[in-house]
Amino acid sequence: MAGEEDEGDRKEAKPSKSYEERLEAVNVISKPLASKKSTKKAHKLVKKAASVKHLRRGVKEVVKGLRKGESGLAILAGDIYPVDVISHLPVLLEERNIPYIFVPSKQDLGAAASTKRPTSCVLIRTPKKDFDGQDLYDSLAKEAQEYDPTSVSS
């Protein structure tokens, strides 16, 4: 019985990974990668967008939304393996002039999107008036638009 208690204690004491630890699993194509502060903003924005149903979750749903002409801000997870799962998204988003930004963790993105499953990407649709997170949306969209994919030096 003592062994069971120890196991229970370990589960409770398990700290979540830090931003720096999550960066170790990030793919090569994950650019622009959000800073620690921007990652927190992105998760907060996703949470607010999910609560008012302004969100598309997952690759299939995001691509479907893009085909239907939806616009907004895309947030992609940087720790997707194999990378082929989302490698087509940045090109698709750039063709449609939709800003996008990577966050380090699919687990955290899924949690922010109010699902139990990890989520590889979300599309936050352009908010209508009276959206609670408008300032967050604007600042993240501005940060994502400042990234120029043609100026990448390898």
DSSP file (Angstrom, degrees, kcal/mol; ACC not computed):
  #  RESIDUE AA STRUCTURE BP1 BP2  ACC     N-H-->O    O-->H-N    N-H-->O    O-->H-N    TCO  KAPPA ALPHA  PHI   PSI    X-CA   Y-CA   Z-CA
    1    1 A M     >        0   0    0      0, 0.0     4,-1.7     0, 0.0     3,-0.3   0.000 360.0 360.0 360.0 -33.9    0.0    0.0    0.0
    2    2 A A  H  >  +     0   0    0      1,-0.2     4,-2.1     2,-0.2     5,-0.2   0.876 360.0  56.7 -62.0 -35.9    2.8    2.4    0.7
    3    3 A G  H  > S+     0   0    0      1,-0.2     4,-2.1     2,-0.2    -1,-0.2   0.870 103.9  53.4 -62.5 -36.9    4.0    2.0   -2.9
    4    4 A E  H  > S+     0   0    0     -3,-0.3     4,-2.1     2,-0.2    -1,-0.2   0.897 107.5  50.4 -65.2 -40.4    0.5    3.2   -4.1
    5    5 A E  H  X S+     0   0    0     -4,-1.7     4,-2.4     2,-0.2    -2,-0.2   0.920 109.0  51.5 -64.2 -42.7    0.7    6.3   -2.0
    6    6 A D  H  X S+     0   0    0     -4,-2.1     4,-2.2     1,-0.2    -1,-0.2   0.916 109.1  50.9 -59.5 -43.0    4.2    7.1   -3.4
    7    7 A E  H  X S+     0   0    0     -4,-2.1     4,-1.8     1,-0.2    -1,-0.2   0.913 110.1  49.6 -61.9 -42.5    2.9    6.8   -6.9
    8    8 A G  H  X S+     0   0    0     -4,-2.1     4,-1.7     1,-0.2    -1,-0.2   0.886 109.5  52.0 -62.1 -40.7   -0.1    9.1   -6.2
    9    9 A D  H  X S+     0   0    0     -4,-2.4     4,-2.3     1,-0.2    -1,-0.2   0.896 107.3  52.9 -63.9 -39.8    2.3   11.7   -4.6
   10   10 A R  H  X S+     0   0    0     -4,-2.2     4,-0.8     1,-0.2    -1,-0.2   0.886 106.3  52.9 -64.0 -38.5    4.5   11.6   -7.7
   11   11 A K  H  < S+     0   0    0     -4,-1.8     3,-0.4     1,-0.2    -1,-0.2   0.903 112.7  44.2 -63.9 -40.7    1.5   12.3  -10.0
   12   12 A E  H  < S+     0   0    0     -4,-1.7    -2,-0.2     1,-0.2    -1,-0.2   0.882 113.7  49.4 -70.6 -38.2    0.5   15.3   -8.0
   13   13 A A  H  < S+     0   0    0     -4,-2.3    -1,-0.2    -5,-0.2    -2,-0.2   0.536  78.6 120.3 -81.4  -5.5    4.0   16.7   -7.7
   14   14 A K     <  -     0   0    0     -4,-0.8     2,-0.1    -3,-0.4    -3,-0.0  -0.445  57.9-144.9 -64.8 110.8    4.8   16.3  -11.4
   15   15 A P        -     0   0    0      0, 0.0     2,-0.1     0, 0.0     3,-0.1  -0.472  16.5-112.3 -76.7 149.2    5.6   19.9  -12.6
   16   16 A S        -     0   0    0     -2,-0.1     2,-0.0     1,-0.1     0, 0.0  -0.455  44.6 -89.8 -75.7 155.6    4.5   21.0  -16.0
   17   17 A K        -     0   0    0     -2,-0.1    -1,-0.1     1,-0.1     2,-0.1  -0.306  40.9-121.7 -67.0 147.1    7.3   21.6  -18.5
   18   18 A S     >  -     0   0    0      1,-0.1     4,-2.1    -3,-0.1     5,-0.2  -0.365  27.8-103.2 -81.4 168.1    8.7   25.1  -18.7
   19   19 A Y  H  > S+     0   0    0      1,-0.2     4,-1.5     2,-0.2    -1,-0.1   0.898 123.2  52.1 -56.4 -43.2    8.8   27.2  -21.9
   20   20 A E  H  > S+     0   0    0      1,-0.2     4,-0.6     2,-0.2    -1,-0.2   0.886 108.5  49.9 -64.5 -40.1   12.5   26.4  -22.3
   21   21 A E  H >4 S+     0   0    0      1,-0.2     3,-0.8     2,-0.2     4,-0.3   0.880 109.3  52.2 -66.2 -37.4   11.9   22.6  -22.0
   22   22 A R  H >< S+     0   0    0     -4,-2.1     3,-1.3     1,-0.2    -1,-0.2   0.817  98.5  65.7 -67.9 -30.0    9.1   22.8  -24.5
   23   23 A L  H >< S+     0   0    0     -4,-1.5     3,-1.3     1,-0.3    -1,-0.2   0.770  87.7  69.8 -62.6 -25.7   11.4   24.6  -27.0
   24   24 A E  T << S+     0   0    0     -3,-0.8    -1,-0.3    -4,-0.6    -2,-0.2   0.779  99.6  47.5 -64.4 -26.0   13.6   21.4  -27.2
   25   25 A A  T <  S+     0   0    0     -3,-1.3    -1,-0.3    -4,-0.3    -2,-0.2   0.381  84.9 121.9 -95.7   3.5   10.9   19.6  -29.1
   26   26 A V    <   -     0   0    0     -3,-1.3    53,-0.2    -4,-0.2    52,-0.1  -0.444  61.0-120.4 -76.2 139.5   10.1   22.3  -31.6
   27   27 A N    >   -     0   0    0     51,-3.3     3,-0.9    -2,-0.2    -1,-0.1  -0.202  20.3-112.5 -72.6 165.1   10.4   21.6  -35.4
   28   28 A V  T 3  S+     0   0    0      1,-0.2    -1,-0.1     3,-0.0    -2,-0.1   0.831 114.0  56.6 -66.9 -34.6   12.8   23.4  -37.8
   29   29 A I  T 3  S+     0   0    0      1,-0.1     2,-2.6    49,-0.1    -1,-0.2   0.487  73.4 114.0 -80.2  -0.2    9.9   25.0  -39.7
   30   30 A S    <   +     0   0    0     -3,-0.9    -1,-0.1    48,-0.2     3,-0.1  -0.382  48.9 166.2 -76.3  71.2    8.4   26.6  -36.6
   31   31 A K        +     0   0    0     -2,-2.6     2,-0.1     1,-0.3     3,-0.0  -0.999  55.5  35.3-134.6 132.0    9.0   30.2  -37.6
   32   32 A P  S    S-     0   0    0      0, 0.0    70,-2.9     0, 0.0     2,-0.5   0.400  83.3-169.4 -79.7 132.9    7.9   32.7  -36.4
   33   33 A L  B     -a  102   0A   0     68,-0.2    70,-0.2    -3,-0.1    -2,-0.1  -0.801  22.9-118.7 -94.3 130.1    8.0   31.2  -32.9
   34   34 A A        -     0   0    0     68,-3.1    -1,-0.0    -2,-0.5    67,-0.0  -0.349  25.5-119.9 -67.4 143.9    6.2   33.1  -30.2
   35   35 A S     >  -     0   0    0      1,-0.1     4,-2.7    68,-0.1     5,-0.2  -0.201  36.6 -94.3 -71.4 173.9    8.2   34.4  -27.3
   36   36 A K  H  > S+     0   0    0      1,-0.2     4,-1.7     2,-0.2     5,-0.1   0.920 128.8  45.4 -58.2 -44.6    7.4   33.2  -23.8
   37   37 A K  H  > S+     0   0    0      1,-0.2     4,-2.0     2,-0.2    -1,-0.2   0.913 113.8  48.4 -65.8 -44.0    5.2   36.3  -23.2
   38   38 A S  H  > S+     0   0    0      1,-0.2     4,-2.8     2,-0.2    -2,-0.2   0.837 106.7  57.4 -67.3 -32.5    3.5   36.0  -26.7
   39   39 A T  H  X S+     0   0    0     -4,-2.7     4,-2.4     2,-0.2    -1,-0.2   0.921 107.1  48.0 -63.4 -43.5    2.9   32.3  -26.0
   40   40 A K  H  X S+     0   0    0     -4,-1.7     4,-2.2     2,-0.2    -2,-0.2   0.913 112.4  49.4 -62.5 -41.7    0.9   33.2  -22.9
   41   41 A K  H  X S+     0   0    0     -4,-2.0     4,-2.6     1,-0.2    -2,-0.2   0.917 110.1  51.4 -61.2 -43.5   -1.0   35.8  -24.8
   42   42 A A  H  X S+     0   0    0     -4,-2.8     4,-2.6     1,-0.2    -2,-0.2   0.912 110.5  47.6 -62.3 -44.2   -1.8   33.3  -27.6
   43   43 A H  H  X S+     0   0    0     -4,-2.4     4,-2.2     2,-0.2    -1,-0.2   0.893 112.2  50.0 -65.1 -38.8   -3.1   30.7  -25.1
   44   44 A K  H  X S+     0   0    0     -4,-2.2     4,-2.1    -5,-0.2    -2,-0.2   0.910 112.1  48.0 -64.2 -42.3   -5.2   33.4  -23.4
   45   45 A L  H  X S+     0   0    0     -4,-2.6     4,-2.8     2,-0.2    -2,-0.2   0.907 110.5  50.8 -64.7 -43.3   -6.6   34.5  -26.8
   46   46 A V  H  X S+     0   0    0     -4,-2.6     4,-2.5     1,-0.2    -1,-0.2   0.903 109.5  51.6 -61.2 -41.6   -7.4   30.9  -27.9
   47   47 A K  H  X S+     0   0    0     -4,-2.2     4,-1.6     2,-0.2    -1,-0.2   0.922 112.6  44.7 -61.6 -45.1   -9.2   30.4  -24.6
   48   48 A K  H  X S+     0   0    0     -4,-2.1     4,-1.0     1,-0.2    -2,-0.2   0.900 113.7  49.9 -66.7 -40.8  -11.4   33.5  -25.1
   49   49 A A  H  <>S+     0   0    0     -4,-2.8     5,-3.0     1,-0.2     3,-0.3   0.873 109.2  52.4 -66.1 -37.1  -12.0   32.6  -28.8
   50   50 A A  H ><5S+     0   0    0     -4,-2.5     3,-1.0     1,-0.2    -1,-0.2   0.868 104.6  56.3 -66.2 -36.1  -13.1   29.1  -27.8
   51   51 A S  H 3<5S+     0   0    0     -4,-1.6    -1,-0.2     1,-0.2    -2,-0.2   0.784 114.3  38.3 -69.0 -26.0  -15.5   30.4  -25.3
   52   52 A V  T 3<5S-     0   0    0     -4,-1.0    -1,-0.2    -3,-0.3    -2,-0.2   0.212 114.9-113.3-108.3  14.9  -17.3   32.5  -27.9
   53   53 A K  T < 5S+     0   0    0     -3,-1.0    -3,-0.2    -4,-0.1    -4,-0.1   0.871  75.9 131.1  58.6  43.3  -17.0   29.9  -30.7
   54   54 A H      < +     0   0    0     -5,-3.0    71,-2.4    -8,-0.1     2,-0.4  -0.055  49.6  99.9-105.8  28.9  -14.6   31.9  -32.9
   55   55 A L  E     -B  124   0A   0     -6,-0.3     2,-0.5    69,-0.2    69,-0.2  -0.926  52.3-164.3-129.8 139.6  -12.3   29.0  -33.3
   56   56 A R  E     -B  123   0A   0     67,-1.8    67,-2.3    -2,-0.4     2,-0.4  -0.991  23.1-158.3-114.3 127.4  -11.4   26.2  -35.8
   57   57 A R  E     +B  122   0A   0     -2,-0.5     4,-0.4    65,-0.2    65,-0.2  -0.884  46.2  15.0-111.2 136.6   -9.4   23.4  -34.2
   58   58 A G  S  > S-     0   0    0     63,-3.0     4,-2.4    -2,-0.4     5,-0.2   0.138  86.2 -79.9  91.1 157.1   -7.2   20.9  -36.0
   59   59 A V  H  > S+     0   0    0      1,-0.2     4,-2.7     2,-0.2     5,-0.3   0.922 124.6  48.7 -60.8 -49.1   -5.7   20.7  -39.5
   60   60 A K  H  > S+     0   0    0      1,-0.2     4,-2.1     2,-0.2    -1,-0.2   0.917 114.9  44.4 -60.7 -44.3   -8.8   19.4  -41.3
   61   61 A E  H  > S+     0   0    0     -4,-0.4     4,-2.4     2,-0.2    -1,-0.2   0.893 113.5  50.2 -68.8 -40.0  -11.0   22.0  -39.8
   62   62 A V  H  X S+     0   0    0     -4,-2.4     4,-2.3     2,-0.2    -2,-0.2   0.933 112.1  47.3 -63.9 -45.8   -8.6   24.9  -40.4
   63   63 A V  H  X S+     0   0    0     -4,-2.7     4,-2.4     1,-0.2    -2,-0.2   0.900 111.6  51.6 -62.9 -40.2   -8.1   23.9  -44.0
   64   64 A K  H  X S+     0   0    0     -4,-2.1     4,-1.7    -5,-0.3    -1,-0.2   0.917 110.0  49.4 -61.3 -43.9  -11.8   23.7  -44.5
   65   65 A G  H  <>S+     0   0    0     -4,-2.4     5,-2.6     1,-0.2     4,-0.2   0.894 110.4  50.1 -61.7 -41.0  -12.2   27.1  -43.0
   66   66 A L  H ><5S+     0   0    0     -4,-2.3     3,-1.4     1,-0.2    -2,-0.2   0.903 108.6  52.2 -65.1 -41.2   -9.6   28.5  -45.3
   67   67 A R  H 3<5S+     0   0    0     -4,-2.4    -1,-0.2     1,-0.3    -2,-0.2   0.846 106.3  54.9 -63.0 -32.7  -11.3   27.0  -48.4
   68   68 A K  T 3<5S-     0   0    0     -4,-1.7    -1,-0.3    -5,-0.2    -2,-0.2   0.485 124.0-105.9 -80.1  -2.1  -14.5   28.6  -47.3
   69   69 A G  T < 5 +     0   0    0     -3,-1.4    -3,-0.2     1,-0.2    -2,-0.1   0.634  64.9 154.8  91.0  14.3  -12.8   32.0  -47.3
   70   70 A E      < -     0   0    0     -5,-2.6     2,-0.3    -6,-0.2    -1,-0.2  -0.430  20.6-168.4 -72.4 150.4  -12.5   32.5  -43.5
   71   71 A S        +     0   0    0     -2,-0.1    55,-2.0    55,-0.1     2,-0.3  -0.845  29.3 101.0-131.8 172.0   -9.7   34.8  -42.3
   72   72 A G  E    S-C  125   0A   0     53,-0.3     2,-0.4    -2,-0.3    53,-0.2  -0.963  72.4 -37.7 156.6-137.3   -8.2   35.5  -38.9
   73   73 A L  E     -C  124   0A   0     51,-2.3    51,-3.2    -2,-0.3     2,-0.4  -0.996  46.7-150.0-130.2 127.0   -5.1   34.5  -37.0
   74   74 A A  E     -Cd 123 100A   0     25,-2.5    27,-1.8    -2,-0.4     2,-0.5  -0.812   6.7-166.2 -99.3 136.8   -3.6   31.0  -37.1
   75   75 A I  E     -Cd 122 101A   0     47,-2.7    47,-2.3    -2,-0.4     2,-0.3  -0.985  11.4-170.3-122.1 121.3   -1.7   29.5  -34.2
   76   76 A L  E     -Cd 121 102A   0     25,-2.4    27,-2.7    -2,-0.5     2,-0.3  -0.835  22.6-119.5-114.0 147.9    0.3   26.4  -34.9
   77   77 A A  E     - d   0 103A   0     43,-3.3     3,-0.4    -2,-0.3    28,-0.1  -0.660  13.9-154.0 -84.1 140.3    2.0   24.0  -32.5
   78   78 A G  S    S+     0   0    0     25,-2.7   -51,-3.3    -2,-0.3   -48,-0.2   0.574  83.5  66.9 -90.7 -10.7    5.8   23.7  -33.1
   79   79 A D        +     0   0    0     24,-0.3     2,-0.4   -53,-0.2    -1,-0.2  -0.072  66.4 137.6-104.6  35.3    6.2   20.2  -31.6
   80   80 A I        -     0   0    0     -3,-0.4     6,-0.1    40,-0.1   -53,-0.0  -0.656  43.8-138.2 -83.0 131.4    4.3   18.3  -34.3
   81   81 A Y  S    S+     0   0    0     -2,-0.4     2,-0.1     1,-0.2    -2,-0.0  -0.994  87.1  33.1-135.8 130.0    5.8   15.0  -35.4
   82   82 A P  S >  S-     0   0    0      0, 0.0     3,-1.6     0, 0.0     4,-0.3   0.579  82.1-150.5 -71.5 151.0    5.9   14.1  -38.2
   83   83 A V  G >> S+     0   0    0      1,-0.3     3,-1.4     2,-0.2     4,-1.2   0.709  86.2  79.7 -66.5 -21.3    6.2   17.6  -39.5
   84   84 A D  G 34 S+     0   0    0      1,-0.3     4,-0.4     2,-0.2    -1,-0.3   0.750  77.4  74.0 -58.4 -23.9    4.5   16.7  -42.8
   85   85 A V  G <4 S+     0   0    0     -3,-1.6    -1,-0.3     1,-0.2    -2,-0.2   0.870 117.7  12.7 -59.0 -38.3    1.2   16.9  -40.9
   86   86 A I  T X4 S+     0   0    0     -3,-1.4     3,-1.4    -4,-0.3    -1,-0.2   0.354  95.1 105.6-120.5   4.9    1.3   20.7  -40.8
   87   87 A S  T 3< S+     0   0    0     -4,-1.2     4,-0.4     1,-0.3    -3,-0.1   0.743  80.9  53.6 -63.6 -23.0    4.1   21.6  -43.3
   88   88 A H  T 3> S+     0   0    0     -4,-0.4     4,-2.0     1,-0.2    -1,-0.3   0.678  91.6  77.6 -82.4 -17.8    1.6   22.7  -46.0
   89   89 A L  H <> S+     0   0    0     -3,-1.4     4,-3.0     1,-0.2     5,-0.3   0.914  86.5  53.8 -64.6 -47.5   -0.2   25.2  -43.6
   90   90 A P  H  > S+     0   0    0      0, 0.0     4,-2.5     0, 0.0    -1,-0.2   0.910 112.0  46.7 -55.5 -40.9    2.3   28.1  -43.6
   91   91 A V  H  > S+     0   0    0     -4,-0.4     4,-2.3     2,-0.2    -2,-0.2   0.931 113.2  49.0 -64.4 -45.2    2.2   28.2  -47.5
   92   92 A L  H  X S+     0   0    0     -4,-2.0     4,-1.1     1,-0.2    -1,-0.2   0.903 113.4  46.8 -60.3 -42.8   -1.6   28.0  -47.5
   93   93 A L  H  <>S+     0   0    0     -4,-3.0     5,-2.7     1,-0.2    -1,-0.2   0.890 110.9  51.4 -68.3 -40.2   -1.9   30.8  -44.9
   94   94 A E  H ><5S+     0   0    0     -4,-2.5     3,-1.3    -5,-0.3    -2,-0.2   0.884 105.6  55.9 -65.5 -37.8    0.7   33.0  -46.7
   95   95 A E  H 3<5S+     0   0    0     -4,-2.3    -1,-0.2     1,-0.3    -2,-0.2   0.845 112.9  42.1 -61.0 -32.9   -1.3   32.6  -50.0
   96   96 A R  T 3<5S-     0   0    0     -4,-1.1    -1,-0.3    -3,-0.2    -2,-0.2   0.288 112.8-118.7 -98.2   9.3   -4.4   33.9  -48.3
   97   97 A N  T < 5 +     0   0    0     -3,-1.3    -3,-0.2     1,-0.2    -2,-0.1   0.868  61.4 150.5  55.6  41.1   -2.5   36.7  -46.4
   98   98 A I      < -     0   0    0     -5,-2.7    -1,-0.2    -6,-0.1   -25,-0.1  -0.916  45.1-127.2-104.7 122.3   -3.5   35.2  -43.0
   99   99 A P        -     0   0    0      0, 0.0   -25,-2.5     0, 0.0     2,-0.3  -0.375  31.5-176.3 -67.3 145.3   -1.0   35.9  -40.2
  100  100 A Y  E     - d   0  74A   0     44,-0.3     2,-0.3   -27,-0.2   -25,-0.2  -0.977  11.6-172.8-141.6 155.8    0.3   32.8  -38.3
  101  101 A I  E     - d   0  75A   0    -27,-1.8   -25,-2.4    -2,-0.3     2,-0.3  -0.993  19.6-128.3-147.2 147.2    2.5   32.2  -35.3
  102  102 A F  E     -ad  33  76A   0    -70,-2.9   -68,-3.1    -2,-0.3   -25,-0.2  -0.768  14.4-163.6 -98.5 142.5    3.9   29.0  -33.7
  103  103 A V  E     - d   0  77A   0    -27,-2.7   -25,-2.7    -2,-0.3   -24,-0.3  -0.884  28.2-119.3-115.9 155.2    3.7   28.1  -30.1
  104  104 A P  S    S+     0   0    0      0, 0.0     2,-0.5     0, 0.0   -25,-0.2   0.774  86.3  52.8 -68.7 -27.5    6.0   25.4  -28.6
  105  105 A S     >  -     0   0    0      1,-0.1     4,-1.6   -27,-0.1    14,-0.1  -0.927  46.4-167.8-128.1 128.5    3.4   22.9  -27.4
  106  106 A K  H  > S+     0   0    0     -2,-0.5     4,-2.3     2,-0.2    13,-2.1   0.797  97.2  57.7 -72.8 -29.2    0.4   21.1  -28.9
  107  107 A Q  H  > S+     0   0    0     11,-0.2     4,-2.3     2,-0.2    -1,-0.2   0.948 109.2  43.3 -64.2 -48.3   -0.7   20.0  -25.4
  108  108 A D  H  > S+     0   0    0      2,-0.2     4,-2.4     1,-0.2    -2,-0.2   0.877 113.3  52.3 -65.4 -37.9   -0.9   23.6  -24.2
  109  109 A L  H  X S+     0   0    0     -4,-1.6     4,-1.7     2,-0.2    -1,-0.2   0.911 110.6  48.1 -65.2 -42.3   -2.6   24.7  -27.4
  110  110 A G  H  <>S+     0   0    0     -4,-2.3     5,-2.2     2,-0.2    -2,-0.2   0.901 111.3  50.2 -63.5 -42.0   -5.2   21.9  -27.0
  111  111 A A  H ><5S+     0   0    0     -4,-2.3     3,-1.3     1,-0.2    -2,-0.2   0.907 110.7  48.9 -63.4 -41.8   -5.8   22.8  -23.4
  112  112 A A  H 3<5S+     0   0    0     -4,-2.4    -1,-0.2     1,-0.3   -62,-0.2   0.826 106.1  57.9 -66.3 -31.0   -6.3   26.5  -24.3
  113  113 A A  T 3<5S-     0   0    0     -4,-1.7    -1,-0.3    -5,-0.2    -2,-0.2   0.304 119.2-111.4 -83.8  10.4   -8.7   25.4  -27.0
  114  114 A S  T < 5S+     0   0    0     -3,-1.3     2,-0.3     1,-0.2    -3,-0.2   0.847  78.1 119.6  64.0  38.6  -10.9   23.7  -24.4
  115  115 A T      < -     0   0    0     -5,-2.2    -1,-0.2     2,-0.2    -2,-0.1  -0.931  64.4-137.8-126.5 156.7  -10.2   20.1  -25.6
  116  116 A K  S    S+     0   0    0     -2,-0.3    -5,-0.1    -3,-0.1    -1,-0.1   0.723  85.5  77.5 -81.3 -21.0   -8.7   17.2  -23.8
  117  117 A R  S    S-     0   0    0     -7,-0.2    -2,-0.2     1,-0.1     2,-0.1  -0.566  93.0-101.9 -89.1 150.9   -6.7   16.2  -26.9
  118  118 A P        -     0   0    0      0, 0.0     2,-0.4     0, 0.0   -11,-0.2  -0.425  37.4-145.4 -63.7 146.9   -3.5   18.0  -28.1
  119  119 A T        -     0   0    0    -13,-2.1    -9,-0.2     1,-0.1   -10,-0.2  -0.971  13.8-160.9-122.8 130.1   -4.2   20.3  -31.0
  120  120 A S  S    S-     0   0    0     -2,-0.4   -43,-3.3     1,-0.2     2,-0.3   0.820  74.5  -5.4 -80.1 -30.9   -1.8   20.9  -33.8
  121  121 A C  E     - C   0  76A   0    -45,-0.2   -63,-3.0   -15,-0.1     2,-0.3  -0.992  55.1-162.8-159.6 155.5   -3.3   24.2  -35.0
  122  122 A V  E     -BC  57  75A   0    -47,-2.3   -47,-2.7    -2,-0.3     2,-0.5  -0.983  11.8-147.0-137.2 150.7   -6.2   26.6  -34.5
  123  123 A L  E     -BC  56  74A   0    -67,-2.3   -67,-1.8    -2,-0.3     2,-0.8  -0.975   9.9-155.4-118.0 116.9   -7.7   29.4  -36.6
  124  124 A I  E     -BC  55  73A   0    -51,-3.2   -51,-2.3    -2,-0.5   -69,-0.2  -0.828  23.8-132.1 -91.5 112.3   -9.1   32.3  -34.6
  125  125 A R  E     - C   0  72A   0    -71,-2.4   -53,-0.3    -2,-0.8     3,-0.1  -0.286  36.5 -82.3 -65.9 149.7  -11.6   33.8  -37.0
  126  126 A T        -     0   0    0    -55,-2.0    -1,-0.2     1,-0.1   -55,-0.1  -0.312  59.9-114.9 -53.1 119.9  -11.5   37.6  -37.4
  127  127 A P        -     0   0    0      0, 0.0    -1,-0.1     0, 0.0     3,-0.1  -0.262  20.7-137.6 -66.2 142.5  -13.4   38.8  -34.3
  128  128 A K    >   -     0   0    0      1,-0.2     3,-0.6    -3,-0.1     6,-0.0  -0.288  48.3 -65.1 -80.4 177.9  -16.7   40.6  -34.7
  129  129 A K  T 3  S+     0   0    0      1,-0.2    -1,-0.2    -2,-0.1     3,-0.1  -0.232 119.9  36.1 -63.4 159.6  -17.4   43.7  -32.5
  130  130 A D  T 3  S+     0   0    0      1,-0.2     2,-0.5    -3,-0.1    -1,-0.2   0.752  76.2 154.2  66.9  28.6  -17.7   43.2  -28.7
  131  131 A F    X   -     0   0    0     -3,-0.6     3,-1.3     1,-0.1    -1,-0.2  -0.781  41.3-143.7 -88.2 128.6  -15.0   40.5  -28.6
  132  132 A D  T 3  S+     0   0    0     -2,-0.5     3,-0.3     1,-0.3    -1,-0.1   0.812  95.7  46.0 -60.5 -35.6  -13.3   40.3  -25.2
  133  133 A G  T 3> S+     0   0    0      1,-0.2     4,-2.7   -88,-0.1    -1,-0.3   0.020  70.9 123.1-101.4  28.7   -9.8   39.6  -26.5
  134  134 A Q  H <> S+     0   0    0     -3,-1.3     4,-2.7     1,-0.2    -1,-0.2   0.885  75.4  50.2 -57.7 -42.5   -9.7   42.1  -29.3
  135  135 A D  H  > S+     0   0    0     -3,-0.3     4,-2.2     2,-0.2    -1,-0.2   0.897 112.0  47.8 -65.3 -40.0   -6.5   43.8  -28.0
  136  136 A L  H  > S+     0   0    0      2,-0.2     4,-2.4     1,-0.2     5,-0.3   0.922 112.5  50.1 -62.6 -44.7   -4.8   40.4  -27.6
  137  137 A Y  H  X S+     0   0    0     -4,-2.7     4,-2.6     1,-0.2     5,-0.2   0.934 111.4  47.9 -59.6 -48.2   -5.8   39.5  -31.2
  138  138 A D  H  X S+     0   0    0     -4,-2.7     4,-2.2     1,-0.2    -1,-0.2   0.907 112.6  47.4 -61.7 -44.1   -4.5   42.7  -32.6
  139  139 A S  H  X S+     0   0    0     -4,-2.2     4,-2.0     2,-0.2    -1,-0.2   0.897 115.3  44.9 -68.5 -39.2   -1.1   42.5  -30.9
  140  140 A L  H  X S+     0   0    0     -4,-2.4     4,-2.4     2,-0.2    -2,-0.2   0.892 112.6  51.0 -70.7 -38.8   -0.5   38.9  -31.9
  141  141 A A  H  X S+     0   0    0     -4,-2.6     4,-2.2    -5,-0.3    -2,-0.2   0.903 110.9  49.6 -63.6 -40.3   -1.7   39.5  -35.5
  142  142 A K  H  X S+     0   0    0     -4,-2.2     4,-1.3    -5,-0.2    -2,-0.2   0.921 111.4  48.5 -63.8 -44.2    0.7   42.5  -35.7
  143  143 A E  H  < S+     0   0    0     -4,-2.0     4,-0.4     1,-0.2    -2,-0.2   0.898 113.2  47.7 -63.0 -40.9    3.6   40.4  -34.3
  144  144 A A  H >< S+     0   0    0     -4,-2.4     3,-0.9     1,-0.2   -44,-0.3   0.859 109.3  53.2 -69.2 -36.0    2.8   37.6  -36.8
  145  145 A Q  H 3< S+     0   0    0     -4,-2.2    -1,-0.2     1,-0.2    -2,-0.2   0.758  97.3  66.1 -72.0 -24.1    2.6   40.0  -39.8
  146  146 A E  T 3< S+     0   0    0     -4,-1.3     2,-0.3    -3,-0.2    -1,-0.2   0.704  80.8  97.3 -70.4 -18.3    6.0   41.5  -39.0
  147  147 A Y    <   -     0   0    0     -3,-0.9  -116,-0.0    -4,-0.4    -3,-0.0  -0.576  60.8-160.3 -75.5 128.7    7.6   38.1  -39.9
  148  148 A D    >   -     0   0    0     -2,-0.3     3,-1.7     1,-0.1    -2,-0.1  -0.918   6.1-164.1-110.9 106.2    8.9   38.0  -43.4
  149  149 A P  G >  S+     0   0    0      0, 0.0     3,-0.9     0, 0.0    -1,-0.1   0.716  86.9  62.7 -64.2 -19.6    9.4   34.4  -44.6
  150  150 A T  G 3  S+     0   0    0      1,-0.2    -2,-0.0     3,-0.0     0, 0.0   0.670  94.6  61.6 -78.6 -15.5   11.6   35.5  -47.5
  151  151 A S  G <  S+     0   0    0     -3,-1.7     2,-0.4     2,-0.1    -1,-0.2   0.211  73.1 129.1 -96.0  17.0   14.2   36.9  -45.2
  152  152 A V    <   -     0   0    0     -3,-0.9     2,-0.5     2,-0.0     0, 0.0  -0.563  42.2-160.6 -75.8 128.1   15.0   33.5  -43.5
  153  153 A S              0   0    0     -2,-0.4    -2,-0.1     1,-0.1    -3,-0.0  -0.946 360.0 360.0-111.3 125.3   18.7   32.7  -43.5
  154  154 A S              0   0    0     -2,-0.5    -1,-0.1     0, 0.0    -2,-0.0   0.429 360.0 360.0 -96.6 360.0   19.7   29.1  -42.9
